[in-house]
């Protein structure tokens, strides 16, 4: 069955996320930022944030008061991390919209920082027919529940959708529930994959 709708991931596909930029002014060098992020196990805690936990609460788990302060400040510094879009992918999305292809999104994104993302890139709040933000739902990709939730809200079956994500594990999660999947490596490769499926 040929998919009729495209479901996008956002970070790493439509928006370039560079978390180290949150603290570069306070810590001055990328080496110091990297050391802090490693001490704080930032990527693991960020994923917990994507599932609904608050950064201020997670900061209390850290030993050093300065590390606690830095992690708790992350939501207020978040805008620095997402200044740039990936314009070639946006152009593909706009082509899909122009031909009336349903365009949805599932993003692993904190409920605390999502409003910042929309303030920096207002199109994120407007362009999708159906949008599922993990931090609001307290579930993460690649859990099957989040893909089923998107299908329920969009009124589509999994086999109606092709899911696009820069994380292969998330693509495999989508495929496991019956969606088609494209592992995003570049806008050109995405364009080719959608063209091969008759969607462009």
N, C-alpha and C positions, 0 to 999 in steps of 0.2 A: 504494500500500500504506500503510495506516495504521500509524504507529509504535506499538510496544507498550512501549517503555522510554524513560526520560528520563535523559539524561546531562548533569550539571551541571558548569559551571565553578564555582570557589569564590570567589576574590577578586573583589570587585565585584559578586557575585551573592548569595552567602550571608554573606560576611564583608567588612566595610568596611576596606580597607587604606589607611592614611595614613602613608607611609614617612617623611615629614618629622618625625613625632613621635618618631622614634628619637633625634634629636639636639637637640631643643628645649631640654632642660635644660642641656646643655653649651654651646650656642651662644646661648642666651637669646632671640634674636629669630628670627622666621620668615625675615626677609631674609637673615640670616647662614646659616641652614640652606639656603635656596634657593641662595645663592651657592656653598656647599660642594657641594651636589648637582650643580650645573652644572659646577663645576671637576672633580669626580670622574666626570662623565658617568654618574651613578648609574643611570639607567634602563637604559642599555645594559649596564652591568656587572651590574645586578640580573638582567637577562635571561640573561646568561652564568651567573650563579649558578643560575638556574632550569634551566639545562642541565647543571649538575653541578659547575661550578667553585666554589672556596672563596673567600670574601671576603678572608681573610687573604692569599691568594696574589695576588688582584687588587689589593689595597691596595698591594703592593710596586711596582706600575706607576706609582703617583702620585709626583709630585715632592716635595711638602711633607711632612715627617714628621708634622705634625699632621693633615693630610688622610689619611695612611696610617693613623694611629691611629684616626681616626673611622670610616673604612670598615671596618677590621678588627674594630671593636667592634660592627658592625651586628647580627650574629647574637645577641649577648648583650643587645642593646637591643630586639630584635625584638618582644617581647611588647607594647611600648608602641604599636606600629603597628596592632595588630589587636584592640583592646579591644572593638569593637562589631560585632555581627552585623547582618544585614538581616532583622529578624524576620518581615516579611511574606512573604519568600521561603521562610524556614524553615517557615512555616505551610503554604505550598503543597507543599513537600517532604513534610511530615508527612501531608497529605491523600493524596498519591500513595502513601506507604507504607501508610497505613491501608486503601487499596483494593487492596493487593498489587501495585501497579505496580512493576516493577523500576526501581531508582534507582541510577545509577552516577555517577562523577565522573572528569573529567580536569582536572588543575590544573597550570598552570605555577607551580611552587613549588620553592624550593631544598631540597635534602635536608638542609642544615644547619638551616634554620628551620622545616621541617615539624614536627618534634617539639615545637617551641615552640607552633606553631599548635594542635596537638592538646592540649597542656597548658592553653592558654587556653580552648579550645572543645572539650572532650572528645567531643562528638557527632561531630566530624569524623572521628574514628577508628572510629566505630561504625555510622554511619547508612547508608553506601553498600554496595550489594551487591558492587560492583567499584570499586576506586579506583586510578587511575594518577597518580603524582606525577612530574612531568617530571624533577626533579633526581635522583631515584633511577634513572630510566631513561636519562638523558643524551640525551633528545630532547624537542623542544618542539612545542606547538601553534604554528602550524597545519601542521606537517609531517604528511603522510599516515600516516607510520609509527606515530605515537602514537595515532591514531584506530583503526588496524587492530589495535594491541596491545590496546586496550580491548575491541574486538569479540572478539578471540581469547580473552581471559581471561574475558569475561562469557558467552561462548558465544552471541553474537548476530550477526546480519548487519547491515551498516550501515543498510539500509533499515528495520530494526526500531527504529531509534533516532531520537529528536529531541534535538539538542544545543543547550544553552542557554549563551550566553557574552556578556559585555558588550563583547568585542572583535569587531567585525564581521569582521575578517580571519580570526579563528579560526572563526567561523561559516561563512565561505566555504570554509575548509579542510575543515570537516566535510562541507559539501555536496558538495565536489569528490570525496569518496570514496563518496558515495551516502546519507549521512545527511540527514534533514530538519534544519532549523536555525531557531532563534529568537534574534534579536539582542536581548539583555536591555537594556531601557531603564528598566523599572520593574516592580515586582511585579504591578501591575494589568494591565499589558500582557502579562506572562508568563501570568498566569491566563487572560486572554482567548485567547492563542495556544494554550494547552493545551486549553482548552474547545473551541475550534474544531476541534481535532484529535481530539476525543472522549476525551481523557485525563483530564479533570476533569468 
